[in-house]
Amino acid sequence: METKSQTATARLLLLTFDQVHHVMERAVEFGLVHRSKTKSHNHIHIDEKSVHGRDFASILYDDDGTVLEVVGGRKKADAKALINKALNPIQQANVLTASIDMWDPFRDAIRELMPYAAICHDPFHVVKHLNGAVDNVRRREVKTQQELKRKRYLFLKDTAGFTDKQQMEFDAIVKANYETSRAWRIKEDFRDIIKGRHDKAEVNVLYSMWRQRALDAKIPEITKVIEMLDRHRKGVVNALYMRRNNGKAERMNGSIQEIQTVGRGYRDVERFRIAVLFFYGGLTLHKDYLVLNSLS
């Protein structure tokens, strides 16, 4: 637990790597057997993580960021296997919201297994797509507008953190009314909707107004993002008024990245699964914990 490294642990305890891994494997098996089958997980998050090259794993988190299960792959069948391994039918029926990015296989698996759960598309993933669109507009415009050269960071950074020089440079670009600055304004307007607290009807109105302004700007890169959002509108609106996002899951992703870095990657998805559940599954890993808990 301290080293987050099976190799370092093996060296410290004069064991082999496989011996350490088998201890972790048995601990995870024990923990999963003794994990509560009646606990309700009203809000879940599903995300993907690159394990090795083009090999991906799908990860299901509880709302507090605890990892409930990991499976290899990110297709619909993989997402269904993930949900079924982590949650029994009664637990699935108690899920109220499922927060995901706009990956269709995750959405389709949730619709099939948990049809009454509200799907929420993380608003910050939307902002990520809009940031990409803004940068693509800048890349296109910089070929004819030298003032935009080496200004990428200005349009990705929060204006509240600008230095005086950066603020002057940014104001000059906005005043020139380049497509880049108009695209940036559209992105910021969406962020303003995220920051507010609105009921479902208000969010629908605000989102519709924002969408129309974005289309009226006639910026191809922005229009492409809007077309994508149109296919996922319900999930976007759900997330905005329910204020659901993948923040805790994203933070846990950072912790998972730490064990990948320390462990120098995992070529085997199952070994990756065992490591993630061992460190971040919130599991009771040894029978002595059960004795201590019963005594307390």
C-alpha positions in Angstrom: 0.0 0.0 0.0 2.9 2.4 0.8 5.1 1.8 -2.2 2.2 1.3 -4.7 4.8 -0.9 -6.5 4.7 -4.7 -6.6 8.4 -4.7 -7.7 9.5 -2.6 -4.8 7.4 -4.6 -2.4 8.9 -7.9 -3.7 12.4 -6.5 -3.2 11.7 -5.2 0.3 10.2 -8.6 1.4 12.6 -10.8 -0.5 9.7 -12.2 -2.6 9.2 -12.6 -6.3 6.9 -10.3 -8.2 4.5 -13.2 -8.8 4.3 -14.0 -5.1 3.4 -10.4 -4.3 0.8 -10.4 -7.1 -0.8 -13.6 -5.9 -1.1 -12.1 -2.4 -2.9 -9.1 -3.9 -5.1 -11.3 -6.1 -6.2 -13.4 -3.1 -6.8 -10.2 -1.1 -9.0 -8.8 -3.8 -11.0 -12.0 -4.2 -11.6 -12.0 -0.4 -12.6 -8.4 -0.5 -15.1 -8.9 -3.4 -16.7 -11.9 -1.7 -17.2 -9.8 1.5 -18.3 -6.6 -0.2 -21.9 -5.6 0.6 -24.4 -7.0 -1.9 -27.2 -4.8 -0.5 -25.5 -1.4 -0.5 -27.2 1.1 -2.9 -25.1 2.9 -5.4 -27.5 5.7 -6.5 -24.9 7.5 -8.6 -22.3 5.8 -10.7 -19.6 6.8 -13.1 -18.1 4.8 -16.0 -14.9 5.8 -17.7 -12.2 4.3 -19.8 -8.5 4.0 -19.2 -5.7 3.1 -21.6 -3.8 0.1 -20.1 -1.2 -0.6 -22.8 -1.1 0.9 -26.3 -4.5 0.5 -27.8 -5.7 -1.8 -25.0 -8.4 -0.1 -22.9 -10.1 -1.0 -19.7 -13.6 0.2 -18.6 -13.9 1.2 -15.0 -17.0 1.7 -12.8 -16.9 4.0 -9.9 -19.2 4.8 -7.0 -20.1 8.4 -6.5 -17.4 8.8 -3.8 -14.7 7.7 -6.4 -14.3 4.1 -5.1 -13.6 1.7 -7.9 -16.3 -1.0 -8.0 -15.0 -3.1 -10.9 -12.7 -3.1 -13.9 -13.0 -5.1 -17.2 -10.9 -5.1 -20.4 -12.3 -3.4 -23.5 -14.8 -0.6 -24.0 -17.4 -2.0 -26.3 -21.1 -2.4 -25.4 -20.5 -6.0 -24.3 -17.6 -5.0 -22.1 -19.7 -2.2 -20.5 -22.5 -4.7 -19.8 -20.0 -7.2 -18.3 -18.6 -4.4 -16.1 -22.0 -3.4 -14.8 -23.1 -7.0 -14.2 -19.9 -7.8 -12.3 -20.1 -4.7 -10.1 -23.8 -4.6 -9.4 -26.5 -7.2 -8.9 -29.9 -6.7 -10.4 -31.3 -5.1 -7.3 -28.4 -2.7 -7.1 -28.8 -1.9 -10.8 -32.4 -1.0 -10.2 -31.5 1.5 -7.5 -29.1 3.5 -9.7 -30.6 6.9 -10.3 -27.9 8.5 -12.5 -25.0 7.3 -14.6 -22.3 9.8 -15.5 -20.3 9.1 -18.6 -18.6 10.8 -21.5 -20.3 10.7 -24.9 -19.0 7.2 -25.8 -22.1 5.4 -27.3 -21.3 1.8 -26.1 -21.4 3.0 -22.5 -24.7 4.8 -23.1 -26.2 1.8 -24.9 -25.2 -0.6 -22.1 -26.7 1.6 -19.5 -30.0 2.0 -21.4 -30.3 -1.8 -21.7 -29.4 -2.8 -18.2 -30.7 0.3 -16.2 -33.4 1.9 -18.4 -34.6 4.1 -15.6 -31.2 5.6 -14.7 -30.7 9.1 -16.0 -27.7 9.3 -18.3 -25.5 12.4 -17.7 -22.8 13.4 -20.0 -20.0 15.1 -18.0 -20.2 18.9 -18.8 -16.4 19.2 -18.5 -16.0 16.7 -21.3 -18.2 19.1 -23.4 -15.9 21.9 -22.5 -12.9 19.8 -23.5 -14.5 19.3 -26.9 -15.2 23.1 -27.2 -11.6 23.8 -26.2 -10.4 21.6 -29.0 -12.7 23.4 -31.4 -11.3 26.8 -30.3 -7.8 25.6 -30.8 -8.6 24.2 -34.2 -10.1 27.6 -35.2 -6.9 29.3 -34.0 -4.8 26.9 -36.0 -6.8 27.7 -39.1 -6.8 31.4 -38.6 -3.2 31.8 -37.6 -2.2 31.1 -41.2 -3.6 34.5 -42.2 -3.6 36.3 -38.8 -0.1 36.5 -37.4 -1.4 38.1 -34.2 -2.7 34.7 -33.2 0.7 33.1 -33.5 2.0 31.5 -30.2 -1.3 32.5 -28.5 -2.8 29.0 -27.9 -2.4 29.2 -24.2 -4.4 32.4 -23.9 -7.5 30.6 -25.2 -7.1 27.6 -22.9 -6.2 29.4 -19.7 -8.8 30.8 -17.3 -8.8 34.6 -17.8 -8.8 35.0 -14.0 -5.2 33.8 -14.0 -4.0 36.2 -16.7 -1.0 38.4 -16.1 -1.3 42.1 -17.1 0.6 41.4 -20.4 -1.6 38.4 -21.2 -4.8 40.4 -20.5 -3.6 43.1 -22.9 -2.8 40.6 -25.6 -6.1 38.8 -25.1 -8.1 42.1 -25.2 -6.5 43.1 -28.4 -7.4 39.8 -30.1 -11.0 39.9 -28.8 -11.3 43.5 -30.1 -10.2 42.4 -33.5 -13.2 40.0 -33.5 -11.4 37.0 -35.0 -13.3 33.8 -35.4 -11.0 32.4 -32.6 -12.2 34.9 -30.1 -15.9 34.4 -31.1 -15.4 30.6 -30.7 -13.8 31.2 -27.3 -16.8 33.3 -26.3 -19.2 30.5 -27.2 -17.1 28.1 -25.1 -17.2 30.5 -22.1 -20.9 31.0 -22.4 -21.4 27.2 -22.0 -19.1 27.3 -18.9 -21.4 30.0 -17.5 -24.4 27.6 -17.8 -22.4 25.0 -15.9 -21.7 27.4 -13.1 -25.3 28.3 -12.5 -28.0 26.5 -10.6 -31.1 25.9 -12.7 -34.1 23.6 -12.9 -34.7 21.4 -15.9 -36.9 23.9 -17.8 -34.4 26.7 -17.3 -31.5 24.6 -18.4 -33.4 23.6 -21.6 -34.1 27.2 -22.4 -30.5 28.3 -21.7 -29.0 25.4 -23.6 -31.3 26.0 -26.6 -30.4 29.7 -26.7 -26.7 28.9 -26.4 -26.9 26.3 -29.1 -28.6 28.7 -31.5 -26.0 31.4 -30.9 -23.3 28.8 -31.6 -24.8 27.8 -34.9 -25.5 31.4 -35.9 -21.7 32.1 -35.6 -21.2 29.8 -38.6 -17.8 28.6 -37.4 -17.3 25.1 -38.9 -15.3 23.7 -35.9 -18.0 24.8 -33.4 -20.8 23.6 -35.7 -19.2 20.1 -35.6 -19.2 20.0 -31.8 -22.9 21.2 -31.8 -23.8 18.3 -34.2 -22.2 15.9 -31.8 -24.0 17.4 -28.8 -27.3 17.2 -30.7 -27.0 13.4 -30.6 -26.5 13.5 -26.9 -28.7 16.4 -25.9 -30.7 14.7 -23.2 -27.6 13.5 -21.4 -26.0 16.9 -21.6 -29.1 18.7 -20.2 -29.5 16.0 -17.5 -26.0 16.7 -16.3 -26.4 20.4 -16.3 -29.6 20.6 -14.2 -28.7 17.6 -11.9 -25.2 19.0 -11.6 -23.6 15.6 -12.2 -20.0 15.3 -13.5 -17.1 12.8 -13.5 -14.9 15.0 -11.2 -14.3 12.3 -8.6 -13.8 9.6 -11.2 -11.3 11.9 -13.0 -9.4 12.5 -9.8 -9.3 8.7 -9.2 -8.0 8.3 -12.8 -5.1 10.4 -11.7 -4.4 8.1 -8.8 -4.7 5.1 -11.1 -2.2 6.8 -13.4 0.2 7.0 -10.5 0.2 3.2 -10.0 0.6 2.7 -13.7 3.6 5.1 -13.7 5.2 3.5 -10.6 4.6 0.0 -12.0 5.9 1.1 -15.4 2.6 0.1 -17.1 0.6 -3.1 -17.2 0.6 -5.3 -20.3 -2.1 -7.6 -18.8 -5.5 -6.1 -18.2 -6.3 -8.6 -15.4 -3.1 -7.6 -13.5 -4.2 -4.0 -14.0 -7.6 -4.9 -12.6 -6.2 -6.5 -9.5 -3.9 -3.6 -8.8 -6.7 -1.0 -9.2 -9.1 -2.9 -7.0 -6.4 -3.6 -4.4 -5.5 0.0 -4.0 -8.7 1.8 -4.8 -11.6 -0.7 -4.5 -12.4 0.2 -0.8 -12.2 -3.5 -0.1 -11.7 -5.4 3.2 -8.5 -7.2 2.2 -7.9 -9.6 5.1 -10.1 -11.6 7.5 -8.5 -9.8 10.5 -10.3 -6.6 9.4 -13.6 -8.4 9.8 -12.7 -9.5 13.3 -11.6 -6.0 14.3 -14.7 -4.4 12.8 -17.0 -6.9 14.6 -15.2 -6.1 17.9 -15.6 -2.4 17.4 
